[in-house]
Amino acid sequence: MDWSLISETAETILEKDPAARSMLEVYLCYPGFHAITIYRFAHVLYGQEQYTLARCLSQFARMVTGVEIHPGATIGRRFVIDHGMGVVIGETTTIGDDCFLYQGVTLGAGAEAREGEATRGKKRHPTLCNDVIVGSGAEIQGDIKVGNNVRVASGSIVLKDVPDNSIVVGVPGRIIYKDGKRVDNKNPDPEAEAIKRLKERIDTLEANLAKVMSAAHVDKVAPNQGSSEEITGEDSDESDPVDVFLQGAGI
Ligand SMILES: CC(C)(COP(=O)(O)OP(=O)(O)OC[C@H]1O[C@@H](n2cnc3c(N)ncnc32)[C@H](O)[C@@H]1OP(=O)(O)O)[C@@H](O)C(=O)NCCC(=O)NCCS
């Protein structure tokens, strides 16, 4: 057992987390630190083929910290899990040095894991290279490679390889920065984008309809033929919920 692996993680937490006041606080109050420490012991047992004992230790860590790290996972130096609760790291995951995960992150198997026995012993989980940050609630699934110095935004779902020096956002994950340069300006929320485009088409149709009615000297429209405002008589000052949604999605 390399004890420096444990002290290095504690030192990294103290260095990176402004909320951490002392080493004693890190040792006593950081469930991510407890989970990683227990994993280091479980991983040694796993290497000695004490599989069940290793799994029991890992499940004990899960019970007390809410973090599940399979003892078969390979994890590098100065690894930090902030807050911890809800993190899952699968059996064949490989994590390099200086990686940082927030709460709720899953490093999981892809759909092929459903094949059970056929995939036992095969690499099914992701590889994170060095200096990777994964935001809260993000999922990285399958045997994919996430390169050096990659940031995965909170809530993203990553299913494909990610090159070095990138920032990935959204569902499914897309690279928006590469080597410090913006490479994708699309809306990170595809549902909001679809609603926005539909709304633009409805606005165009309504404008065209108004022109046709004005040319035909039609003052009043029959129900279901005019704008929703004309039909329902809604107060025009009232906020359009679609606009409110799209503004919220873009913040
Ligand atoms: C992803 C992350 C690592 C990138 O950090 P960074 O390199 O400093 O870059 P920024 O934070 O400026 O984000 C880069 C871009 O990604 C966007 N972005 C960040 N998080 C995003 C998300 N979850 N969904 C969509 N876009 C996101 C930002 O708006 C920004 O876009 P812009 O350049 O058009 O303004 C950072 O946003 C992060 O750490 N996120 C996780 C935070 C977290 O989980 N906190 C929980 C604390 S309890």
The ligand as a MOL file (V3000), in Angstrom:
LIG
                    3D

  0  0  0     0  0            999 V3000
M  V30 BEGIN CTAB
M  V30 COUNTS 48 50 0 0 0
M  V30 BEGIN ATOM
M  V30 1 C -17.2550 22.7080 -17.2390 0
M  V30 2 C -16.2730 23.5550 -16.4660 0
M  V30 3 C -15.2190 22.6920 -15.8250 0
M  V30 4 C -15.6260 24.5310 -17.4420 0
M  V30 5 O -14.8980 25.4700 -16.7140 0
M  V30 6 P -14.1090 26.6460 -17.4320 0
M  V30 7 O -13.0200 26.0620 -18.2530 0
M  V30 8 O -13.7240 27.6010 -16.3560 0
M  V30 9 O -15.1390 27.3030 -18.4030 0
M  V30 10 P -16.5280 28.0760 -18.0940 0
M  V30 11 O -17.0580 27.7890 -16.7370 0
M  V30 12 O -16.2970 29.4980 -18.4590 0
M  V30 13 O -17.4840 27.4020 -19.1600 0
M  V30 14 C -17.1200 27.3490 -20.5370 0
M  V30 15 C -18.3790 27.4130 -21.3540 0
M  V30 16 O -19.1670 26.2710 -21.0350 0
M  V30 17 C -20.4900 26.6780 -20.7070 0
M  V30 18 N -20.9890 25.7670 -19.6960 0
M  V30 19 C -20.4690 25.5130 -18.4770 0
M  V30 20 N -21.2220 24.6210 -17.8320 0
M  V30 21 C -22.2230 24.2920 -18.6770 0
M  V30 22 C -23.3160 23.3820 -18.5910 0
M  V30 23 N -23.5140 22.6410 -17.4980 0
M  V30 24 N -24.1490 23.2730 -19.6550 0
M  V30 25 C -23.9550 24.0370 -20.7700 0
M  V30 26 N -22.9240 24.9060 -20.9070 0
M  V30 27 C -22.0710 25.0150 -19.8800 0
M  V30 28 C -20.3380 28.0950 -20.1730 0
M  V30 29 O -21.5280 28.8370 -20.2990 0
M  V30 30 C -19.2450 28.6340 -21.0630 0
M  V30 31 O -19.8010 29.0110 -22.2920 0
M  V30 32 P -19.4540 30.4600 -22.9460 0
M  V30 33 O -17.9810 30.4770 -23.2220 0
M  V30 34 O -20.3130 30.5150 -24.1730 0
M  V30 35 O -19.8370 31.4830 -21.9030 0
M  V30 36 C -16.9470 24.3820 -15.3610 0
M  V30 37 O -18.0500 25.0660 -15.8970 0
M  V30 38 C -17.2940 23.5030 -14.1910 0
M  V30 39 O -16.4810 23.2540 -13.3450 0
M  V30 40 N -18.4650 22.9960 -14.1480 0
M  V30 41 C -18.8410 22.0670 -13.1000 0
M  V30 42 C -19.1990 22.8300 -11.8530 0
M  V30 43 C -19.9060 21.9360 -10.8670 0
M  V30 44 O -20.1930 20.7920 -11.0850 0
M  V30 45 N -20.1590 22.5160 -9.7170 0
M  V30 46 C -20.7980 21.8190 -8.6470 0
M  V30 47 C -20.2860 22.4460 -7.3890 0
M  V30 48 S -21.0860 21.7810 -5.9740 0
M  V30 END ATOM
M  V30 BEGIN BOND
M  V30 1 1 1 2
M  V30 2 1 2 3
M  V30 3 1 2 4
M  V30 4 1 2 36
M  V30 5 1 4 5
M  V30 6 1 5 6
M  V30 7 2 6 7
M  V30 8 1 6 8
M  V30 9 1 6 9
M  V30 10 1 9 10
M  V30 11 2 10 11
M  V30 12 1 10 12
M  V30 13 1 10 13
M  V30 14 1 13 14
M  V30 15 1 14 15
M  V30 16 1 15 16
M  V30 17 1 15 30
M  V30 18 1 16 17
M  V30 19 1 17 18
M  V30 20 1 17 28
M  V30 21 1 18 19
M  V30 22 1 18 27
M  V30 23 2 19 20
M  V30 24 1 20 21
M  V30 25 1 21 22
M  V30 26 2 21 27
M  V30 27 1 22 23
M  V30 28 2 22 24
M  V30 29 1 24 25
M  V30 30 2 25 26
M  V30 31 1 26 27
M  V30 32 1 28 29
M  V30 33 1 28 30
M  V30 34 1 30 31
M  V30 35 1 31 32
M  V30 36 2 32 33
M  V30 37 1 32 34
M  V30 38 1 32 35
M  V30 39 1 36 37
M  V30 40 1 36 38
M  V30 41 2 38 39
M  V30 42 1 38 40
M  V30 43 1 40 41
M  V30 44 1 41 42
M  V30 45 1 42 43
M  V30 46 2 43 44
M  V30 47 1 43 45
M  V30 48 1 45 46
M  V30 49 1 46 47
M  V30 50 1 47 48
M  V30 END BOND
M  V30 END CTAB
M  END
